[in-house]
């Protein structure tokens, strides 16, 4: 990525899951940060990284981590524990 030396490191265990890929090293991710799979899983697989291709340049901004965590936790428990609809995440450089 843009002279930073950063590149996604995909863990080896990923090979055991039938993940849907958008491109090489870029998994398909929905707006709730869930990784799409070819076959149904007993649960959900979430990602906090490797989102630049689907969620834009703020994907690597750790300041957005709390917002992403709230969305993922709401999905995990199946109800709204953290109201993110009222939040307006913002970042600047």
N, C-alpha and C positions, 0 to 999 in steps of 0.2 A: 504494500500500500504506500503510495506517494512518498518514497524516500525515507520512511520511518523504520524500515526493516521488519515491520509487522506483517505476519501472514498467519492465517488460521491454523491452529494445530488440532487436527481431528483425532480424538483418542481412539485407540485400537478397538475398544469394545463396540464402537459404532458399527463395525463390520457385522456384528451379530444381530443387528436390528435392520429391518427392511425399510430404510428411510427413503423418502421421496427427495430427489436432488433436483435443484433448479439448474445447476451447472457443477462442474468439478469443485469440490470442497464448499459448496453452497447449498445447504439443505433448505427445503421449502418450509417456511415459517408463516403462521397466520398472525393476525393482529393481536392475539393473546399470548404470543411467544411460544406457542406449541409447535413442535416439529412434526410435520406430516409424515405418516408411515403408510406403506403399501398395504399392510394388514393391520387390523385392529389390535390394539394393545389392551391389557387389563387396566392400565392407567394412562397417564399422559406423560409425554416426554417434552420438557421445556428447555429452552436455551437462553442464556444471558449474553452469549457472545456469538460471533460469526453472523451478525445481523446487518452488516453494512449494505449488502446487496438488496435486502428487503425492507429495511427500516431507516435507511439513510445515514448521513454522517454523524448524527447524535448517538448512534448505536454503541459507540465505544466510549461515550461520555459517562463516567462513573457518577456524575451528578444526576443522571437520569435513572440510576439504579434503583432508587427508592420507589419511583413511579412504576418501573417494570416489575419490581418485587411485589408491589401491591396488586397488580393485575394478575400475576402468576399465583399468588396466595389465594386470591378470590376464586380463581379457577380450581385450585386444588381442594378447597373446602366446599365448593359448590354453592356459595352464597357471598353476598357483599359484606365483607368484614372491613374493608378499607374503601371508602368512597373516593374513587378516582375521577368520577364524572365532573365533580365540582373543581377539581384541580386543573390548572393550566400549566403543564410543565414548560419550562423555558430554559434555554441555555444561551450563552453568548461567549464569544472568544475575543 
